[in-house]
Amino acid sequence: MHASVRPAVSVNIPPTVTSPASREMPSALSMRMTVSKVNFFYGSKQTLFDVSMGIATNKVTSLIGPSGCGKSTLLRTLNRMHETVRGARLEGEILLDGQNILAQDVTSYRRRVGMVFQRPNPFPKSIFDNVAYGLRINGSKDPISEAVEKSLRHAALWDARSASSRRTVFGARPHQHRENRRAARAVEGSLHHRHRYPQHAAGCAHQ
């Protein structure tokens, strides 16, 4: 059975301008990422049809459409999350800074292109260890405790009213920490050895 034929999709929306001084022509925009003639398949089912678009540097690009039209599928291709789905196949070309994303080391690439999900999906650790995880694996030289506190304050999650509230944030029971660390080590081994752990990228702190 052949996939249905749909018209090509090309998206290149110029920014809204408020004055002649701030007006930019679409052709003058610098594209950080370009998507060219992308088709995507889950097995034999095609979900993206000849999609081409540009993502401009230092601009906000929004994908708007009805449920099930392929927005999330397209987003997954931008940091290669689709590679964890058995039977998924991408055709076409996606470039970041002029380089084909499929030709790059996937772990290094995902450090540059992250995802923020609608729902939090943390590691099986305390909140403190989740926030500190990205700093630790990247060898941050900054004090971890200070960086975690700063991040949690910015997210309105730091409660300094009492020591008990901080223990709630960081996790208070040693045996729970041990169990969480054992589970986390298995997950981290998958991340480092198979490079197949994009689902938790949004839970990591980035420098």
URFENVEN-V361466 format. One record per backbone hydrogen bond with DSSP energy under -1.0 kcal/mol. NH is the residue of the N-H (numbers start at 1). CO is the residue of the C=O. If there is no record, write none. Layout:
BEGIN
nh: (NH NH)
co: (CO CO)
END
This chain:
BEGIN
nh: (9 11 28 29 32 33 34 35 36 38 39 40 41 42 43 45 47 48 51 52 53 54 55 57 59 69 74 75 76 77 81 83 84 85 88 89 91 93 95 96 97 99 101 103 104 109 110 112 113 125 127 130 131 132 133 136 137 138 139 140 147 148 149 150 151 152 153 154 155 156 157 166 167 168 169 170 171 177 178 179 180 181 182 183 184 185 186 187 188 189 190 191 192 193 194 201 203 204)
co: (50 52 25 26 55 55 95 53 93 51 91 48 89 45 87 42 40 40 38 9 35 11 33 30 56 66 70 71 72 73 76 80 81 82 85 41 39 36 34 99 32 96 94 100 101 105 106 109 109 123 169 126 127 128 129 132 133 134 136 135 143 144 145 146 147 148 149 150 151 153 152 162 163 164 165 166 167 173 174 175 176 177 178 179 180 181 182 183 184 185 186 187 188 189 190 198 200 201)
END
